[in-house]
């Protein structure tokens, strides 16, 4: 007797149906798509699983969280590039380059690139080229964003918080850990007190959007409707 047959027999016994072997008299079982329907003299009944909503495995949660984090990272990367292009000419950060020919302009070093440079020279005692620094720094940037996405996925599948609230909490946490504390402490970026209020607020908004994009992307990918 299969598990489905056992369920049908138990349903029949509970409602007083007579059985012949496992099959109740006048009853039949029909499969429609991924569902099973129990046909009885009194009507049709859909057999539902008692185990609740479908669940992702821990590995699937981590993978989907990483993908959600990458989606959020893509959005915040574009936003931060736009913010930099908007504010740097106004703040005079490119003044020293304005008189130079385009081919001689110095590209701005990202915090992740500076971190890679320090690890290479200070820890590994290895010299890296600017191209290698840019490539490794970009990889670290995307890995950092995907890491927070994985962490979000693991927490969200446990707590089942509202996506809007948890996404905002994620964005503000990443903002507080990175640009507001860790990066200035490592002297990768100036402290917030030495930056304009506009830049600081726009950075906060960008991280807030990162959190929301990560949250709703994970919600879209997840099989659990509660996330």
N, C-alpha and C positions, 0 to 999 in steps of 0.2 A: 504494500500500500504506500503510495507516494504521500508527501506532505500535504499536497492539495487535496487528495482523496480523503486523507484523515480529517482535514478541516471540514470538508463537505459532510462527512459522516457525523462529526460532532455537531454541526449546525442542524442536521436532520434530527438528531436525537433530542436536541434542546427544544425544537418546535414540535416534537411528537411524530415525526415522520417514520414510517416503517422502512426497514432496511433489508436488502437482499445481498449478503456479503457486505461490501462497503457501500454499495449504491442504494440510496433510498428509493422505494417504489414511486415511480412517476417523476423522479428527479433526474436531472442531467447536468453535466458540467461542460461549459463552453469557454474556449479561449478566444479572446478578441484583442489582437495586438499584444500588449504586455499585460493585459488584465485577464482575470478569470471571472466568469459569471455563472452563478448557480441558478439553474432553471427549476422552479418548483411549481406545483399546482396552484400555489397562491401568488406567484409572480416571479420576477427575476431579481437576483441579488448579486451585487458586485462583491467579490471577496477581496478584502483589503488586508495588507500586511500589518500585523500588530507592532512592528518594531519601530514605527515612526518615520520621519522624513529620511530620504537617502543621505548617506554620509560619505564624505571623502576620506581616504586613508591619510595618515599623517604625511606621507611622502607627497601625495597629491596636494595637500594643503600648503606644504612648503613650496612646491613648484608653482602653484597658482598664486601664492603670495608674492613670489619672486617676479612673476609676470606682471602682477598688479603694480609692484614697486617700480618695474621698468617703465610701465605706462606713465606713472606719476613722474618719474625722473625725466622722461621725454618732454612732458609739459613744462616742468619747472626749468629745464634747461633752456627751452625757447623763451620762457618768460624772463629769466635772468639775463639772457642775451639782449632782449628788448629793453629791459631796465637799464642795463649798462650803456647801450647805445643812446638811450634817452638822456641819461644823467651825466655821463662822463664829460661831454663837451661843455655842459653847464658848470660842472664842478672844477673844470680846468685840469683834469687828470691826464688829458692828452696834449696839454699845451706844449710840452717839450718835444712832441713829435710833429706838430703841425707844420713846422718849417722844413721837415725832412721829405725827400722824395718818397713816394709810396713804397718802392722796393726796399727802402731802408728803415721803414717803421718797425718798431719793436712791438711784438705781440704781447698782450697782457698775460702774465703767468697766473694760472688758476691755483687755488689753495691745494687741490689734490696733486697738481704737478709739483708744487713746492714740497709737499710732503714726500712724494716719491724721490725727489732730488735729495732730500735730507737722509732718507733711509738708505739710498744708494751710496752716498758719500760717507755718511756717519756710521752706518751699521755694516753694510756690505763692503765698504771701502772700494767702491767701483765708480768709475766715471761713466756717465751716460750722455748721449748726444741730446740736443734739444728735441729732435724728432722722437727719440725713445722716451724722453720725459713726457712729451705731450701724449704719446700713445698710452703709456702706463698710467698717466694721470687721468686720462679719459676713462680707461678701464676701471680704475679705482672709483671714479665718480659714479659710474653705472652700477658697480658692485655695491657701493654704499647705499644707493637708492633701493636696490633690490633686497638688500639685507633688511631694511626697515619694512619692506613689503612682506617678507617672510615672517617677521616678528608680528606684524599686524594680523596676518592670517591665523597664526597660532593662537593669539589672544582672542581674536574675534570669534573663532569657532568654539571657544570655551565660554566666553562671557555673553555673546550674542547682544552686543550693545547696538543702539541705533547707528546706522552707517554714517549719517551726517555728523553726529556727535563724536563718534570714534575716529572718523576721518579728520575732523578738526583737531582732536586731541593728538593724533599722530603728527599732523603738520606742525603744530605748535611745539611738540616734543622735539622733532627733528630740528626745527629752527632754534630752539633753546640750547640743544646739545651742540649743534654745529656752529652757525654764524655768531651766536650770542656768547658762547663760552669756550668751546674747544678750540676753534680756529684762532680767536684772539689770544688764548692762553699759549698756543704754540707759535704765536707771532706769524701766522699764515695770512691773517687779515688784520686791519686796524680794529681796535675795540669799538663797540657801538657808540661810545661817547665821542669818538673822533670822526664819526661819519655823520652825514646830514640826516636829519629826522626823516626826510622824504625817502632816502635810500633804505633806511632801517625799516620803515613801515611797508614799503613796497616789497622788500625781502620777506617780511612776515606774511604779506598777502600771497606771495608766490608759494611759500611753504604751506600755507593753508590750502591753496588749490592742489598742491601735490598730495596732501592728505586726502582730500575729497576724491581726486581721480583714482588714487590707490584703493580707497575704500569701495568705491562703486565699481571699479574694474574687478576687484576680488568678489564682490557680490554677484556680478555678472557671470564670472567663471565658476563660482561655487555651486555644488549640487544641493547644498543645504539652504533651504529658503529662509532660515532664521538669521542668516548673516546679512 
